[in-house]
Amino acid sequence: MSEAERVILLCCRVADATASTVVHGSTQEACSVCAAAVWVSPTSRGIRAREPSETRLMCAQCMIDGLAHGASVVMAPPTPAQRAEILAHFARN
């Protein structure tokens, strides 16, 4: 699989997050690009578990830097499970 075909899971850096931005049940892992600690939601962990060789975690800063340097990044819309997770998070906060 080429790098362009990998699924990128956009994650918030731990250093940039506040309690109101972290989905309940998230765990810390490392950005696949810069190795910064990032928050990974339960649904994103599930996606990764099903397709570990086809997914990469990427912090927002690495995504911005890549786009600024001409990287071609295609963002898929959130899955129904991710959308439900996000909405439930904001309903609690």
GUVO-641000 format. One record per residue (C-alpha): residue in one letter; x negated, y negated, z. Coordinates in steps of 0.2 Angstrom, whole numbers, plus 5000, padded with zeros to 4 digits. Layout:
BEGIN
+------+------+------+------+
: rest :   px :   py :   pz :
+------+------+------+------+
:    A :    X :    Y :    Z :
...
+------+------+------+------+
END
This chain:
BEGIN
+------+------+------+------+
: rest :   px :   py :   pz :
+------+------+------+------+
:    M : 5000 : 5000 : 5000 :
:    S : 4993 : 4983 : 4995 :
:    E : 4992 : 4969 : 5008 :
:    A : 5006 : 4960 : 4999 :
:    E : 5018 : 4974 : 5001 :
:    R : 5016 : 4975 : 5020 :
:    V : 5030 : 4969 : 5031 :
:    I : 5025 : 4954 : 5041 :
:    L : 5033 : 4952 : 5058 :
:    L : 5032 : 4934 : 5063 :
:    C : 5028 : 4932 : 5082 :
:    C : 5026 : 4918 : 5094 :
:    R : 5009 : 4916 : 5102 :
:    V : 5009 : 4919 : 5121 :
:    A : 5000 : 4903 : 5124 :
:    D : 5013 : 4893 : 5114 :
:    A : 5029 : 4902 : 5122 :
:    T : 5040 : 4896 : 5135 :
:    A : 5052 : 4907 : 5145 :
:    S : 5066 : 4900 : 5134 :
:    T : 5058 : 4906 : 5118 :
:    V : 5054 : 4924 : 5123 :
:    V : 5067 : 4937 : 5119 :
:    H : 5071 : 4948 : 5134 :
:    G : 5061 : 4964 : 5134 :
:    S : 5047 : 4957 : 5123 :
:    T : 5029 : 4964 : 5126 :
:    Q : 5012 : 4957 : 5122 :
:    E : 5002 : 4963 : 5107 :
:    A : 4989 : 4956 : 5096 :
:    C : 4991 : 4946 : 5080 :
:    S : 4984 : 4956 : 5066 :
:    V : 4975 : 4941 : 5059 :
:    C : 4967 : 4932 : 5074 :
:    A : 4970 : 4944 : 5088 :
:    A : 4978 : 4931 : 5099 :
:    A : 4991 : 4938 : 5111 :
:    V : 5009 : 4937 : 5104 :
:    W : 5026 : 4942 : 5110 :
:    V : 5034 : 4956 : 5101 :
:    S : 5053 : 4959 : 5103 :
:    P : 5061 : 4976 : 5106 :
:    T : 5068 : 4976 : 5089 :
:    S : 5052 : 4971 : 5080 :
:    R : 5043 : 4985 : 5090 :
:    G : 5056 : 4997 : 5083 :
:    I : 5053 : 4991 : 5065 :
:    R : 5034 : 4994 : 5069 :
:    A : 5037 : 5011 : 5076 :
:    R : 5046 : 5017 : 5061 :
:    E : 5033 : 5010 : 5048 :
:    P : 5017 : 5007 : 5058 :
:    S : 5006 : 5008 : 5043 :
:    E : 5017 : 4995 : 5033 :
:    T : 5019 : 4982 : 5046 :
:    R : 5008 : 4968 : 5053 :
:    L : 5011 : 4956 : 5067 :
:    M : 5007 : 4938 : 5063 :
:    C : 5007 : 4923 : 5074 :
:    A : 5015 : 4907 : 5067 :
:    Q : 4998 : 4898 : 5067 :
:    C : 4991 : 4912 : 5055 :
:    M : 5006 : 4911 : 5044 :
:    I : 5005 : 4892 : 5043 :
:    D : 4986 : 4893 : 5039 :
:    G : 4989 : 4907 : 5026 :
:    L : 5002 : 4897 : 5017 :
:    A : 4991 : 4881 : 5018 :
:    H : 4977 : 4891 : 5009 :
:    G : 4988 : 4897 : 4995 :
:    A : 4993 : 4914 : 5002 :
:    S : 5009 : 4921 : 4995 :
:    V : 5020 : 4926 : 5009 :
:    V : 5038 : 4932 : 5007 :
:    M : 5048 : 4932 : 5022 :
:    A : 5063 : 4943 : 5023 :
:    P : 5079 : 4937 : 5032 :
:    P : 5081 : 4945 : 5050 :
:    T : 5089 : 4962 : 5051 :
:    P : 5106 : 4963 : 5058 :
:    A : 5098 : 4970 : 5074 :
:    Q : 5085 : 4956 : 5075 :
:    R : 5099 : 4943 : 5072 :
:    A : 5109 : 4951 : 5086 :
:    E : 5094 : 4951 : 5098 :
:    I : 5091 : 4932 : 5094 :
:    L : 5109 : 4927 : 5097 :
:    A : 5110 : 4937 : 5113 :
:    H : 5094 : 4929 : 5119 :
:    F : 5100 : 4911 : 5116 :
:    A : 5117 : 4915 : 5124 :
:    R : 5108 : 4919 : 5140 :
:    N : 5098 : 4903 : 5140 :
+------+------+------+------+
END
